[in-house]
């Protein structure tokens, strides 16, 4: 159904995106950040989050189903939302910055030990099939569901498997490589949906 204002007028896309950016700014200021941001950097990040949130919310629902337009839900940094996925990719980039290593250089062998590593690796293996199915059926919500599953698996991995403080050099290299593949998958998947992924958040 057409999204309308209380007066019955259709909502303009520009106004919708402006509202998304404004709300994203308020939510962005509530979360903890690894480092302070200047006004210009913050504005660029908030714009990417706000617009990305609106795009992702629309694409994550099957086109033949109805959904209630809810700014609070789509801007949230938790759950199946654009901001949550953007934050997941930024968190991975933060690990590489702190480790002094570029993600593309983390190409060591991946050795699966912990169940959370296995669960994440299995999710990552499904990217090609998920992207192909979304393209063939013209159903981007399928790709959204896959990307969210990857981010969810990564969160479990992050909470259970220390990366920079891994018990030995081999495990550290393996987990960094797994992080790099996860980052590439998230960024590529979100890019296919037209959702930007800020370097920092």
Protein Blocks (a to p, Z undefined) as FASTA:
>chain_A
ZZddfkopacdfklmmmmmmmmmmmmmmmpccfbdcdfklmmmmmmmmmmmmmmmmmmmp
cfkbccdddfklmmpcgdjdfklmmmmmmmmmmmmmmnopafklmmcccddfbfmlmmmm
mmmmmmmmmmmmmmmnopaklmmmmmmmmmmmmmmmmmmmcfklgfbfklmmmmmmmmmm
mmmmmmmmmmmnopacdfbZZ
